[in-house]
Amino acid sequence: MWITGDELVVVDGQPVTAEQLAEARQEIAHNGTGVPLWHELTDDERQTSRVAAAGWILALGTVLNRR
């Protein structure tokens, strides 16, 4: 696994973007609680979720760098 500065993580050779993480998290939340799906969110809500996911990627990088 490696992390770039472009809000991208590569897991098992597959790139995963912050947006893909945010969308997947929204789907999990939808399945568990019935909140709106990704395409049902407003542009602002999707952007907020992307920013959070980018933070998750940076946090993951910090954790991995501590090892």
Sequence and secondary structure as in RCSB ss.txt:
>XXXX:A:sequence
MWITGDELVVVDGQPVTAEQLAEARQEIAHNGTGVPLWHELTDDERQTSRVAAAGWILALGTVLNRR
>XXXX:A:secstr
 EE SSSEEEETTEEEEHHHHHHHHHHHHHHHH    GGGS HHHHHHHHHHHHHHHHHHHHHHHT 
